[in-house]
């Protein structure tokens, strides 16, 4: 399954749902546990999410409360990963 196919049913979903779906997809299908904000933004673009440039990914993740957690850093950028409740969501 491609990222475009995975995100397509979430066309009318919230920005948070789309960001969580990208984290889930990368964890489940690409075996990538944590992503930077920049990597999530590139995934939104490659998934052809409408208005992906207007998504403030850092703010969305900061407000995602118990669904995501910082997994450390990559250079000077935070890495974000899903928590168990984020995977269930």
C-alpha positions in Angstrom: 0.0 0.0 0.0 1.3 3.4 -0.9 1.1 6.5 1.3 -1.3 8.1 -1.1 -3.7 5.2 -0.8 -3.3 5.1 3.0 -4.1 8.8 3.4 -6.9 9.0 0.8 -9.7 7.9 3.2 -8.7 10.8 5.5 -9.4 13.5 3.0 -11.8 15.3 5.3 -10.1 14.4 8.5 -8.3 16.8 10.8 -4.7 17.9 10.3 -3.9 15.9 13.5 -5.4 12.7 12.1 -3.4 13.1 8.9 -0.1 13.7 10.8 -0.8 10.7 13.1 -1.6 8.6 10.0 1.7 9.5 8.5 3.6 8.5 11.6 1.6 5.2 11.8 2.2 4.5 8.1 6.0 5.1 8.4 6.1 2.9 11.5 4.0 0.1 10.1 5.0 -0.1 6.5 8.4 1.6 6.3 9.8 0.5 9.7 10.6 4.1 10.6 9.8 4.7 14.3 10.3 8.5 14.5 10.2 11.4 12.1 11.1 15.1 12.2 8.6 17.8 11.4 10.4 18.3 8.0 10.0 14.6 7.2 6.3 14.6 8.0 5.9 17.7 5.9 7.5 15.9 2.9 5.2 12.9 3.5 2.2 15.2 3.4 3.4 16.6 0.1 4.1 13.1 -1.4 0.7 11.9 -0.2 -0.9 14.8 -2.1 -2.7 16.2 0.9 -4.5 19.4 -0.1 -3.0 22.6 1.4 -0.1 20.6 2.9 2.0 23.8 3.0 -0.4 25.4 5.4 -0.2 22.6 8.0 1.8 23.8 11.0 3.1 20.3 11.8 5.1 21.3 14.9 2.0 22.9 16.4 -0.2 20.0 15.5 2.1 17.5 17.1 2.6 19.7 20.2 -1.2 19.7 20.6 -1.6 16.0 20.0 -1.1 15.4 23.7 -0.8 11.7 24.6 -0.8 10.5 21.0 2.8 11.4 20.2 6.1 11.8 22.1 9.5 13.1 21.4 11.9 10.3 20.7 15.0 12.5 21.0 16.7 14.6 18.3 18.2 14.3 14.9 20.7 17.1 14.7 18.9 20.0 16.2 15.4 18.8 15.3 13.0 16.8 17.5 12.0 13.3 16.4 8.3 12.5 16.9 6.9 9.0 17.4 3.5 7.5 18.2 2.7 6.4 21.6 0.6 3.3 22.2 -2.5 5.4 22.4 -1.5 7.1 19.2 -1.3 3.8 17.4 -4.7 2.9 18.6 -6.1 6.3 17.5 
